[in-house]
Amino acid sequence: MGEEHMNDSRLSPADESILKYLRNQVDRLAVEQYRRDAGPNAANEYWYAADDLKAFVSKLRKEGKNI
């Protein structure tokens, strides 16, 4: 019974992939927004990516997932 609960708290491969993608987006855009040749929406893109990551992580934690 305890082992089943442990498995429920692990991320699925799909969730792991999404989490990795969102983290990479945030990391990339965090640097890109300060580049001299960054587009006019670079800062907005960073904040949207960070907000998406925050919302996804929050959803997973509410589901009892260990992150």
PABA-222490 format. One record per residue: residue number from 1; residue in three letters; chain; x, y, z of N, C-alpha, C, CB in turn. Coordinates in nm, 4 decimals. Each point is the difference from the previous one (the first is absolute). Glycine has a CB too. Layout:
residues N
pos_code_unit_n_x_n_y_n_z_ca_x_ca_y_ca_z_c_x_c_y_c_z_cb_x_cb_y_cb_z
NUM_ALA_A_X_Y_Z_X_Y_Z_X_Y_Z_X_Y_Z .
...
***
This chain:
residues 67
pos_code_unit_n_x_n_y_n_z_ca_x_ca_y_ca_z_c_x_c_y_c_z_cb_x_cb_y_cb_z
1_MET_A_0.0830_-0.1194_0.0000_-0.0830_0.1194_0.0000_0.0866_0.1246_0.0000_-0.1806_-0.1241_0.1205 .
2_GLY_A_0.2842_0.1282_-0.0396_0.0894_0.1147_0.0034_0.0731_0.0201_-0.1314_0.0263_-0.0357_0.2427 .
3_GLU_A_0.0066_-0.0740_-0.3102_0.0708_0.0084_-0.1274_-0.0885_0.0630_-0.1077_0.1352_-0.2025_0.0633 .
4_GLU_A_-0.2631_0.1713_-0.0614_-0.0922_0.0606_-0.0962_-0.0050_0.1511_0.0182_-0.1359_-0.2110_-0.0033 .
5_HIS_A_0.1355_0.2551_0.1272_-0.0028_0.1433_0.0282_0.1276_0.0659_-0.0509_-0.1450_-0.0402_0.2021 .
6_MET_A_0.2573_-0.0280_-0.1862_0.1273_0.0544_-0.0474_-0.0040_0.0162_-0.1516_0.1220_-0.1075_0.1935 .
7_ASN_A_-0.1783_0.0110_-0.2650_-0.0078_0.0083_-0.1450_-0.0920_0.1131_-0.0442_0.0438_-0.2452_-0.0134 .
8_ASP_A_-0.1483_0.2722_0.0895_-0.0926_0.1073_-0.0329_0.0661_0.1364_0.0092_-0.1865_-0.1415_0.0821 .
9_SER_A_0.2899_0.1539_0.0013_0.0641_0.1292_0.0181_0.1102_0.0261_-0.1030_-0.0529_-0.0170_0.2421 .
10_ARG_A_0.0831_-0.0823_-0.3247_0.1027_0.0175_-0.1030_-0.0622_0.0595_-0.1246_0.1311_-0.1936_0.0915 .
11_LEU_A_-0.0502_0.2663_-0.1665_-0.0483_0.0604_-0.1241_-0.0086_-0.1037_-0.1105_0.0998_0.2190_0.0675 .
12_SER_A_-0.2004_-0.2051_-0.1502_-0.0104_-0.0861_-0.1175_0.1038_0.0464_-0.1021_-0.2488_-0.0432_0.0413 .
13_PRO_A_0.2854_-0.0415_-0.1361_0.0941_0.0426_-0.1039_-0.0480_0.1239_-0.0759_0.0713_-0.2375_-0.0219 .
14_ALA_A_-0.2016_0.2474_-0.0009_-0.0538_0.1179_-0.0696_0.0186_0.1258_0.0841_-0.1680_-0.1458_-0.1170 .
15_ASP_A_0.1374_0.1363_0.2465_0.0177_0.1164_0.0879_0.1475_0.0385_0.0103_-0.2043_-0.0676_0.1301 .
16_GLU_A_0.2930_-0.0316_-0.1247_0.1435_0.0292_0.0048_0.0441_0.0751_-0.1250_0.0370_-0.2048_0.1401 .
17_SER_A_-0.0878_0.1631_-0.2552_0.0352_0.0659_-0.1260_-0.0512_0.1432_-0.0033_-0.0049_-0.2215_-0.1155 .
18_ILE_A_-0.1166_0.2419_0.1582_-0.0569_0.1347_0.0020_0.0774_0.0886_0.0964_-0.2262_-0.0928_-0.0572 .
19_LEU_A_0.2570_0.0406_0.1742_0.0750_0.0759_0.0991_0.1376_0.0384_-0.0533_-0.1238_-0.1187_0.1824 .
20_LYS_A_0.1912_0.0248_-0.2469_0.1316_0.0273_-0.0575_-0.0097_0.1080_-0.1073_0.0707_-0.2365_0.0483 .
21_TYR_A_-0.1719_0.2267_-0.1348_-0.0203_0.0986_-0.1056_-0.0242_0.1394_0.0588_-0.0939_-0.1806_-0.1481 .
22_LEU_A_0.0045_0.1887_0.2463_-0.0308_0.1299_0.0588_0.1214_0.0609_0.0708_-0.2373_-0.0744_0.0272 .
23_ARG_A_0.3131_-0.0084_0.0435_0.1208_0.0505_0.0662_0.1019_0.0503_-0.1014_-0.0393_-0.1595_0.1884 .
24_ASN_A_0.0553_0.0861_-0.2982_0.0930_0.0431_-0.1050_-0.0450_0.1315_-0.0623_0.0573_-0.2393_-0.0462 .
25_GLN_A_-0.1874_0.2535_0.0235_-0.0525_0.1251_-0.0557_0.0304_0.1174_0.0927_-0.1823_-0.1283_-0.1164 .
26_VAL_A_0.1579_0.1107_0.2449_0.0246_0.1068_0.0967_0.1485_0.0343_0.0029_-0.1973_-0.0755_0.1379 .
27_ASP_A_0.2830_-0.0250_-0.1346_0.1444_0.0252_0.0028_0.0461_0.0739_-0.1256_0.0305_-0.2060_0.1396 .
28_ARG_A_-0.0787_0.1612_-0.2560_0.0407_0.0617_-0.1263_-0.0484_0.1442_-0.0087_-0.0053_-0.2249_-0.1098 .
29_LEU_A_-0.1198_0.2469_0.1433_-0.0583_0.1335_-0.0118_0.0530_0.0957_0.1066_-0.2042_-0.1041_-0.0973 .
30_ALA_A_0.2450_0.0516_0.2119_0.0579_0.0852_0.1036_0.1267_0.0675_-0.0512_-0.0961_-0.1494_0.1779 .
31_VAL_A_0.1755_0.0764_-0.2539_0.1227_0.0554_-0.0568_-0.0317_0.0850_-0.1225_0.1300_-0.1977_0.0854 .
32_GLU_A_-0.2190_0.1474_-0.1686_-0.0306_0.0660_-0.1262_-0.0597_0.1395_0.0190_-0.0352_-0.2247_-0.0990 .
33_GLN_A_-0.0420_0.2443_0.2040_-0.0656_0.1290_0.0185_0.0990_0.1144_0.0201_-0.1926_-0.1213_0.0975 .
34_TYR_A_0.3151_0.0903_-0.0563_0.1008_0.1038_0.0243_0.0988_0.0158_-0.1153_-0.0230_-0.0471_0.2419 .
35_ARG_A_0.0053_-0.0333_-0.3461_0.0892_0.0143_-0.1155_-0.0272_0.1311_-0.0710_0.0102_-0.2490_-0.0266 .
36_ARG_A_0.0924_0.3051_-0.0286_-0.0131_0.1273_-0.0703_-0.0948_-0.0113_-0.1196_0.2319_0.0600_0.0733 .
37_ASP_A_-0.2301_-0.1751_-0.1400_-0.0839_-0.0187_-0.1183_-0.1322_-0.0714_0.0314_0.2086_-0.0071_-0.1360 .
38_ALA_A_-0.2481_0.0077_0.2630_-0.1259_-0.0648_0.0386_-0.1174_0.0743_-0.0618_0.1028_-0.0794_0.2160 .
39_GLY_A_-0.2041_0.0041_-0.2491_-0.1200_0.0599_-0.0574_-0.0749_0.0830_0.1027_-0.0165_-0.1909_-0.1590 .
40_PRO_A_-0.0791_0.2694_0.1136_-0.0741_0.0879_0.0911_-0.0869_-0.0750_0.1015_0.0000_0.1677_-0.1815 .
41_ASN_A_-0.0314_-0.2924_0.1529_-0.0841_-0.0784_0.0908_0.0787_-0.0982_0.0853_-0.1821_0.0233_-0.1638 .
42_ALA_A_0.3130_-0.0141_0.1631_0.0834_-0.0979_0.0709_-0.0326_-0.0062_0.1491_0.1801_0.0399_-0.1678 .
43_ALA_A_-0.1958_0.0752_0.2310_-0.0305_0.0014_0.1436_-0.1379_-0.0615_0.0256_0.1434_0.2064_0.0301 .
44_ASN_A_-0.2410_-0.1740_-0.1161_-0.1339_-0.0579_0.0164_0.0023_-0.1502_-0.0191_-0.1005_0.2134_-0.0794 .
45_GLU_A_0.1760_-0.2601_-0.0189_0.0104_-0.1443_-0.0234_0.0598_-0.0702_0.1212_0.0253_0.0416_-0.2462 .
46_TYR_A_0.0747_0.0210_0.3075_0.0602_-0.0577_0.1201_-0.1045_-0.0108_0.1118_0.2252_0.0961_-0.0650 .
47_TRP_A_-0.2991_0.0105_0.0882_-0.0973_-0.0014_0.1093_-0.1119_-0.0994_-0.0251_0.0536_0.2378_0.0455 .
48_TYR_A_-0.0976_-0.2505_-0.1711_-0.1017_-0.1010_-0.0317_0.0539_-0.1411_0.0238_-0.1008_0.1560_-0.1701 .
49_ALA_A_0.2249_-0.1806_0.1297_0.0606_-0.1321_0.0205_0.0149_-0.0297_0.1486_0.1222_0.0214_-0.2184 .
50_ALA_A_-0.0783_0.0776_0.2953_0.0158_-0.0189_0.1442_-0.1349_-0.0260_0.0661_0.2022_0.1488_-0.0027 .
51_ASP_A_-0.3054_-0.0789_-0.0433_-0.1339_-0.0197_0.0549_-0.0538_-0.1392_-0.0349_-0.0418_0.2478_-0.0176 .
52_ASP_A_0.0669_-0.2927_-0.1054_-0.0410_-0.1349_-0.0403_0.0676_-0.1055_0.0870_-0.0342_0.0810_-0.2353 .
53_LEU_A_0.1640_-0.0635_0.2587_0.0740_-0.0947_0.0836_-0.0553_-0.0004_0.1424_0.2055_0.0352_-0.1411 .
54_LYS_A_-0.2288_0.0826_0.1951_-0.0522_0.0106_0.1362_-0.1365_-0.0678_0.0111_0.1261_0.2154_0.0312 .
55_ALA_A_-0.2128_-0.1928_-0.1273_-0.1337_-0.0605_0.0023_0.0075_-0.1525_-0.0125_-0.0940_0.2103_-0.1010 .
56_PHE_A_0.1825_-0.2585_0.0137_0.0128_-0.1448_-0.0193_0.0525_-0.0675_0.1262_0.0406_0.0371_-0.2447 .
57_VAL_A_0.0619_0.0218_0.3049_0.0574_-0.0560_0.1229_-0.1041_0.0029_0.1123_0.2317_0.0757_-0.0702 .
58_SER_A_-0.3065_0.0325_0.0797_-0.1032_0.0113_0.1028_-0.1056_-0.1091_-0.0175_0.0398_0.2482_0.0129 .
59_LYS_A_-0.0809_-0.2717_-0.1372_-0.0994_-0.1039_-0.0289_0.0519_-0.1376_0.0412_-0.0883_0.1379_-0.1910 .
60_LEU_A_0.2142_-0.1651_0.1571_0.0573_-0.1299_0.0357_0.0099_-0.0181_0.1510_0.1278_0.0024_-0.2138 .
61_ARG_A_-0.0896_0.1034_0.2830_0.0110_-0.0097_0.1455_-0.1363_-0.0221_0.0652_0.2013_0.1482_-0.0087 .
62_LYS_A_-0.3043_-0.0840_-0.0457_-0.1350_-0.0202_0.0532_-0.0447_-0.1451_-0.0211_-0.0555_0.2427_-0.0461 .
63_GLU_A_0.1065_-0.3057_-0.0594_-0.0303_-0.1409_-0.0273_0.0847_-0.0934_0.0866_-0.0617_0.0620_-0.2350 .
64_GLY_A_0.1520_-0.0049_0.3166_0.0825_-0.0803_0.0895_0.1289_-0.0509_-0.0628_-0.2076_-0.0644_0.1117 .
65_LYS_A_0.2472_0.1230_-0.2222_0.1223_-0.0437_-0.0672_0.1218_0.0600_0.0670_-0.1247_-0.0218_-0.2152 .
66_ASN_A_0.2327_-0.0548_0.2197_0.1273_0.0481_0.0540_0.0812_0.0631_-0.1117_-0.0016_-0.1783_0.1787 .
67_ILE_A_0.0364_0.3036_-0.1602_0.0777_0.0705_-0.1016_0.1296_0.0477_0.0638_-0.2100_0.0721_-0.1243 .
***
